[in-house]
Amino acid sequence: MAKVNPPKLTRKSLPPEVRLSVKASQDKKAEDIVVLDLRDVSTFTDFFVIVTGNSTRQNTAIHESIKQELKKSRLMPIGVEGRDLAEWILIDYGSFIVHVFSKHARGYYSLEKLWGDAPRLSFAGH
């Protein structure tokens, strides 16, 4: 059977829950928001949402905002890691994973380079 190509990556083509996580991040002033489309390069998830906060307190607020907004749509994370130190909070929703990074951790782990083949969307400002 022929492989069906996913639709072109645009803000409108993103699943609603991914758009909601971006909006919830923006509401808490997250920076450098990027969505990576992993549908053609990964088997474990479809999208990464990668955001940066300026402090562990802001990272925690971004995480809480995302969780609350998605809970309104009856979506609960499969797992959350990194809340204690809040340098890198990973929120796994199955079909997409949100990464809330400090600037240092984002540079160190460099997920955008690691997944360099993935199409990406950047969200600057609102």
Secondary structure as UniProt FT lines:
FT   TURN            11..13
FT   HELIX           16..27
FT   TURN            28..29
FT   STRAND          31..37
FT   TURN            39..41
FT   STRAND          47..53
FT   HELIX           56..72
FT   TURN            73..74
FT   STRAND          79..81
FT   TURN            83..85
FT   STRAND          88..92
FT   STRAND          96..102
FT   HELIX           103..109
FT   HELIX           111..114
FT   TURN            115..117
FT   STRAND          120..123
//
